[in-house]
Amino acid sequence: MPIIFNLIGIVMIILAFGVSWVVNLFSRNEIFGAVIGGSALIASDLGYRVKYGGDNLFISLISPTHGGQLFFFPIWILGIFATISFLVTLLPSSKK
């Protein structure tokens, strides 16, 4: 039975939510905290993968077994999706 997450990934997600929550305490804009939280996911997972990933950097960046993962996606990819999705909400809408 495949494991859909690992402990490192869950810890990274909890820390990113914590960072986002703390930023939202001091910021009036909730999007800012979400973008900082997504950036924290990217930085923590890439930092872990670069430091502990092994000799082949490309494999360690893509492989879910070399860092945090959730549903077989590396945490840094989820951080990019979260950051972009929250930044898109800042764009002016074309509805009138």
Phi, psi and omega per residue, in radians:
M1 nan 2.145 -3.121
P2 -1.277 2.559 3.111
I3 -1.601 2.230 -3.044
I4 -1.572 -0.069 3.083
F5 -2.666 2.932 2.993
N6 -2.321 2.865 -3.042
L7 -1.089 -0.661 3.132
I8 -1.072 -0.750 3.128
G9 -1.121 -0.738 3.125
I10 -1.125 -0.727 3.108
V11 -1.101 -0.733 3.117
M12 -1.094 -0.716 3.132
I13 -1.171 -0.742 3.127
I14 -1.107 -0.753 3.107
L15 -1.118 -0.679 3.126
A16 -1.158 -0.713 3.070
F17 -1.115 -0.657 3.093
G18 -1.115 -0.771 3.099
V19 -1.082 -0.760 3.129
S20 -1.088 -0.721 -3.137
W21 -1.133 -0.773 3.132
V22 -1.115 -0.732 3.110
V23 -1.104 -0.694 3.121
N24 -1.174 -0.431 3.067
L25 -1.123 -0.606 -3.061
F26 -1.823 -0.001 -3.102
S27 -2.081 2.560 3.097
R28 -1.513 -0.216 -3.086
N29 -1.887 2.009 -3.119
E30 -1.175 -0.475 -3.138
I31 -1.128 -0.637 3.141
F32 -1.042 -0.769 3.110
G33 -1.124 -0.659 3.129
A34 -1.174 -0.696 3.118
V35 -1.164 -0.702 3.094
I36 -1.137 -0.694 3.096
G37 -1.110 -0.755 3.081
G38 -1.098 -0.687 3.095
S39 -1.159 -0.604 3.084
A40 -1.151 -0.642 3.056
L41 -1.072 -0.812 -3.125
I42 -1.079 -0.861 -3.068
A43 -1.142 -0.747 -3.089
S44 -1.181 -0.750 -3.108
D45 -1.250 -0.768 3.120
L46 -1.125 -0.684 3.094
G47 -1.074 -0.761 3.113
Y48 -1.123 -0.764 -3.109
R49 -1.158 -0.665 3.126
V50 -1.192 -0.697 -3.087
K51 -1.323 -0.742 -3.015
Y52 -1.996 0.108 -2.998
G53 -1.265 -0.546 -3.114
G54 2.121 -2.884 -3.044
D55 -1.344 -0.678 -3.090
N56 -1.603 1.856 -3.061
L57 -1.139 -0.681 -3.125
F58 -1.096 -0.783 3.140
I59 -1.151 -0.701 -3.117
S60 -1.210 -0.459 3.095
L61 -1.333 -0.521 -3.061
I62 -1.676 -0.662 -3.030
S63 -1.179 2.276 3.110
P64 -1.205 -0.285 -3.107
T65 -1.468 -0.116 -3.096
H66 -1.731 0.053 -3.134
G67 -2.963 -2.763 -3.140
G68 -1.242 2.495 3.096
Q69 -2.579 2.626 3.047
L70 -2.501 2.130 -3.060
F71 0.929 0.742 3.066
F72 1.176 0.149 3.034
F73 -1.749 2.339 3.031
P74 -1.067 2.510 -3.082
I75 -1.051 -0.603 -3.104
W76 -1.151 -0.541 3.078
I77 -1.203 -0.714 3.077
L78 -1.099 -0.635 3.090
G79 -1.128 -0.686 3.093
I80 -1.126 -0.780 3.118
F81 -1.075 -0.745 -3.137
A82 -1.131 -0.783 -3.124
T83 -1.118 -0.793 -3.136
I84 -1.145 -0.726 -3.109
S85 -1.132 -0.632 3.102
F86 -1.318 -0.565 3.081
L87 -1.205 -0.576 3.119
V88 -1.123 -0.554 3.121
T89 -1.184 -0.312 3.106
L90 -1.406 -0.280 3.135
L91 -1.172 2.503 3.116
P92 -1.164 2.422 -3.132
S93 -1.437 2.692 -3.122
S94 -1.599 -0.011 3.134
K95 -1.304 2.465 3.115
K96 -2.160 nan nan
